[in-house]
Amino acid sequence: MVANILIGLVALLHVYFMYLEMLVWDKPQGLKTFRLTQEFASASKALALNQGLYNGFLVAGLVWGLWLGEAGFAIKVFFLGCVIVAGIVGGLSVNRRIFLVQGVPAILALAALIFL
């Protein structure tokens, strides 16, 4: 139960990331959240849209695993692993904050899934 709640929270975070990247990247909320200039946001809007789509795929996988219940164990592990890797890469290549916001919740969810 704890693991499923944490996985649900990770999925909700990625719904929010998807929203930010796909819908408000170059709007005040996106500019503030990602600390972007209007010029950069406008120039990178297509890249952010693509990035948001990938977050949507992560959400779909996590929800699929939750929907399957116990039978979705391997799917949950796989998609949490994808989130963790994305958090590590983002933390190393862009900003450490990405690892804290994206990677750490997924690590906690994976630990709960495996050990609880």
Protein Blocks (a to p, Z undefined) as FASTA:
>chain_A
ZZmmmmmmmmmmmmmmmmmmmmmmmgmklmmmnopafklmmmmmmmmmmmmmmmmmmmmm
mmmmmmnmmmlmmmmmmmmmmmmmmmmmmmmmmomklmmmmmmmmmmmmmmmmmZZ
